[in-house]
Amino acid sequence: MRWYLRHHRRLPWRRPPGRRADPYTVVLSEAMLQQTQVATVIEYYRRFIRQFPDFQSLAAATPQQVLNLWQGLGYYRRAQNLHRLACVVVEEHNGKLPRDPDALRQLPGVGRYTAGAVASIAFGQRAAVVDGNVARVLARWYVIDEPIDRAEVQRRLWDLAEALLPVRSRTYTPGDFNQALMELGAMVCKPRAPRCAACPVRWYCDAGQSPRPERWPVKANRQRVQAVRWAVLGLKRNGRYLFRQRNGDGLWAGMFQLVTIEDAPARPDWPHWCWEHLGLQIDSTQRRESYTHLTSHRRLAFDVYTADVRGGRTKRGAGTWRKLDDLDDLPLPRAQQRAVELIVSHGG
C-alpha cells in the first residue's frame, strides 16, 4: 500500500485511496478494461461518460447508440451487457447498484471478478479480485508450477487473494488494496521483463529470487488460431451502399456491416447470392483487395468486392442504404471500417 500511494496512476475513474468510487464509474471502467489496455480505454471512457453519465441516461439509450459510442473498442458484447445491466438497475433496483457481490453477479455481464471489483472499490466490501495481473503476481509470489488456466489452480488463486485482503484499516479500503495488487501486476510484475528491482515485495517473492521470474505463470498450450475467409461486397445503388445489421449474440452482434458472406468460397457467386438473399440484380463484381483481421480465436481473411445494382427490389429487412460519408450513427466493427476505407480508396 505504501508503494501504491506513491506510484499509482491517476486515472479518470479512480478515486484517491481511502475514498470510495461512484458505483457507475466502477462498472463502466471495469467493462471497458476487460481485455483492453488502460491507455486505450481512457479516451473512450471520457467520451462515454460525457454522453451517459449515470445508469438512468445509459438505460434510456438505444442499443445502437451504445454500440456506436463503443465503436473501435472491440469486444462489443461488453457494451451490450453494460446497457442491459443499466436497464436492470433502473427497472429492478430503483437506479441503485446492489452492494453485495452475490447480488451483483445476478446482473448481466457481471462475473466473479467484476462483482469483487465493484463491491470492494465502490462499497468498501471485503471482496477479492483475480484478473490477469493479480493471477500473475500470485503465481510468481507462490511459485505455482501448474497451468493457471486449470479450474483447481483458479480456485487456489481466489483463495490466496481472499486471504491477503486486509480485515480492517483506517487509511485504505479493500478496494484500495485490490487496486494496489492489480497496479503492481500492470506496472512492475509485467508478463515479460518484470521490473523486480522496483518491486516493493521482492524479498518475499520466490520467483523474484530466481534468475527467470518470467517463467511464471505457467499456462496451458494455447488453442490453434482458426483461419477463416470472409467475402465483403460493396453493393452500390444511386451513390449509396447497402449495410446490414448482424443478428444473434456472437461476434459483432448488433453492429452493421457491408454485405458479407462468412466462411466464403474462394470466388463467391455474387449475382446468385444477391438475387436469392436480397432480391437484387447486380452487374459483374470487381475484386478490390484483401486484408486480415485477428480476433482472440480466429484469423479472418477479408476479400473485398464492389458491384452496382442494375435491377430488382430490396427485400424487406435486407438493410439500409447509406453514403460512405454518412455513417456516423452506424456502429461498424473495425474490420468493416477497413472494407469501407478500401472502397473509398478505389473511388467509392
N, C-alpha and C positions, 0 to 999 in steps of 0.2 A: 504493500500500500504506500509506503514511503516513496518507492520508485515511481509508482503511478501518479502520485500527487505532483511529482516534479516533471514527469516526461509525457503524460498522456496528451494525445492530440485534441485540439479544440475543434469539435465537430458541431454542426448546427443543431443536431438533435440531442446533444449531450449536455447535461447539467453539471455544475461543479460538484465534486464529491461531498456527500452529506445531504444533498438536496434531491428529492425525488423528481423524476421527469414526468411530463404530461403523458398520460397513457396513450393518447392518439399518436404523438410523435414517436413513441417507442414502437408501437405496432407498425407504423409506416416505415420507419427506418429499418426495422428488422426484416420486413417483407422485401425491401429493396436490396438489402445487404446479402440476402441468400444467394450464394454462388456468384457474387459480384463484388468487385473491389471497391473500397471506400472512395478512392479518387473519382471513380466513375459515378458513384451514387450521389455525391454532394450536389451537383447542379440539378440533377433530376429531382432530388428531394426538395430543393428550394422552389423549383417551378411548381411541383405538385402541391406543396403546402400553401403556396400563394393562391392557387385556384380552389383547392379543397382543404381548408384549414381545420376541419373537425369532422367527426363521424356524420353529423347531420348533412353537411354540404356534400360529402362523398356519397352518402346513401341516396341523395336526391339526383345525382348524376346518372347519365345513361352508361351502360357498359361500353359503348363505342367512345364516349368522351374520355372514360378512364383509360381505355386501351390506347387512344390517340396520344394522351399525355405520357403514357408509359413507353411509347414507340421508341425503339432503339436500345432500350434497357435489357430486352431479352427475357426469356423465361416468363412468358406472358400469363401463364396460369396464376402466377403470384398476384398480378393485377386483378384478375377475375375473382380470386379468393378474397382479396382485400376489399373489393366492392361488395361481395356477398357478406363478408364479416360486418361491414359498416351497416348494411341493411338489417342484419340480425340484431346488432347492438341497439339500433334505433327502435326497431319494432318490438323486440322482446325484452330489452334491458333498459328501456327509457333513456337511451343515449349514453348510459354509463357502462364502462367495461367491467366485467367481473374481476374480482381481486384474487380469487382462489385459482391455483394452477389447474386443478381438475375441471373447474367450470370453464376456464379459458380454453382448454383442449376440446371442448364441445363446439367451438366456433370454427367456421370454415377456414381451412388452410393453417390452423394452429396445431402444431405438434408439440412434443415434449420440450424441445429446445426453446421455441418461441414462447410457450407458456411460462417456462422458467425465467426467460429474459424479461418478459413483461411483468410478471409477478414480483421479481426482485428489483428491477430498475424503477418501475413506476409505482410500486406499492410497498417496497421495502420488505417483502416476504422472504423468508429463508428458503429459497428455491434455487437449485443448481442449474447450470447450463453446461452443455458439452457440444461445442461446434468444432470445426476443423482445427482452429487454433488451440483450443483447450485440450482436445484429444492429443495433439502433437506434444504440448507441454507435459501432459501427464505421462504419455508413453515414454518420453525421454527421462523424465524425473524418476519414474519407477522401472525403467528399462523393461518394458513389456515386449517380449520377443515373439508374441503371436500376432497374426494379422488383425489390425484394429477393425476391419470390416466384419469380423465374426460377431455373432449375437452375444456370445458369452463374454467377449472382450468389451463390447459396448456396455454391457451391464456393469462390468468391473469399473470402467471409466466413469460411469454415472455415480457409482458408489463412492469412488475416490473424490469426485467433485463435490458430492454432498458432505463427505466427511471433512473436507477442507473449509467449508463455509464457516465464517465466524458466528458464534452464538449471540454475542452482544457486543456493540461498540458505540461509543458516544460520538465518534468522529466520522464514521463511514457506515454505509448500509451494505447488506448482502449484494445489492445491485452494483455498488461500487467495487466490491471485491470481484464479482463476476467479470465486470468490465476490465479490471486490472489484469485478471488472468488471461482474458482474450487479447488485451493490448500487448501483454508480454509475448504471446504467440505471434501476433501480427508484426511487431516491431523488432523483437530480439530473437525469439526462438523460431526463426524462419525455416521453411522446408529445406532450402538449400543455403549453404554458408551461414549457419546460425551464428549470431554475434555473442558467443559465450562469454567473452571477456567483459561485455557490458551487462551481463545478466545479474540481477540482484540476488538470485538464489543459486548461483552456480556452484557454491560449495556444498549444497545439499543435493545436487542433481547428479545421478550416477552417469548418465550419458555425457554430461558436461565434463566429466573427468576422463572420458575415453578419447582416443585420438580421432574418432569419426562419429560425432554425435548425430550426423545426418543419416546414419543407418536406421534410426528410429524416426517415426513409427514404421513398423513393418506392415506392408499392405499385400493383400492377395493379388494374384495375377489379374490384370485388367482384361475385361472382355474386348475381343477384337472389334474395332470400329467397322460398322457395316457400310459398304459403298452402295449408294442408290443414285439412279439417274432420273431427273425430272425434266419435263419439257414445258416451256412457258411461251405463250403466244400473245403478242401484242396485236389484238384484233381491233382494227380501226374503222370507224364509220363517221363521216362528216366531221373529221378532226377530233373525235373522241374515242377513247379506248374503253373496252369492257373490263370492269373489275367485279370480282365475285367474293362473297364472304364465306370464309371457311366454317364448316359445321363441326359439331361434336366437341369433345373436350381434349383432343390430342394436341399435336404440335401447332402452334399459332392459332388455336381455336378462337373464333370470333373476329379475327383480323381479315383484311382484304388482300386480294392478290389478282394479278392478271390471270387470264385463262390458263390453267395449269393441269398437266397430267402427271400424276405421281407414278413412280416405277414405270416410266415411259419406255417404249421401244426406241431403237436407235433412230428411226425416222418415222414419227407418228403420221398416220393418215389423217391429217388435219381437216381436209374437206369433209370426209365422212364423219369425223368426230364432232365437228361444229354443227353439221346438219342434225345429227342424232341428239346431241345434248343441248344445243342452243337454238335450233331452228333457223340457222343462218347459213347462207351460201357464201363462200369466200373465193377470192382469187388465189392463185398459187402462192404458197408461202415462200418467204425468204429466210434462210438461216443466217442469223447475225453472229453472235459469239457465244462462248461458253464460259462458265466460271464455277468455282467450288465454294460451298458454304459448309462449315463444320458445326455440328451440334454435339451434345455430350456423348452421343452413342452412334452418330451417323455422319458420313461424309457425303453430302448431297452435291451432285454434279448437275448444274442447270444448263440446258441448251435453249437459247432464246431465238424465237422466230417472230416474224411480223407478217401480216396479211391484211388486205382490205376486204370489207364486206361488200358484196355485189347484189345481194338479194336475200329474201326471207324475212321473217318477223321474229324478233327475240321472244323466246318462250317466257312465260310468266315466272318471275323469280330467278331469272337467269343471272341478274346482276345489275350494275349501274354503269352508265356511260359517263366518262369524265375526260376532260382535257388534262394533259400531263402536268400542266402548271396550276391545276386546281385540285390538289389532293390533300390540302392541309387538314381537312376534317376526316380523312380516311386513314385509320391505323394500318400501316403496312409493315410487315416484318422486314428486317434489313435485307434479307435475301431477295425480296421482291423489289425493294428500293433499288437494288443494283440492276435488276432487269429493266426498270423504268429508266435508269440512268443510261444504260446501254442503248435503248431505243431512242432516247433523246440525242445521244451522241451520233446516231445514224440518221439524224434529220427528223425524228419524230414520225 
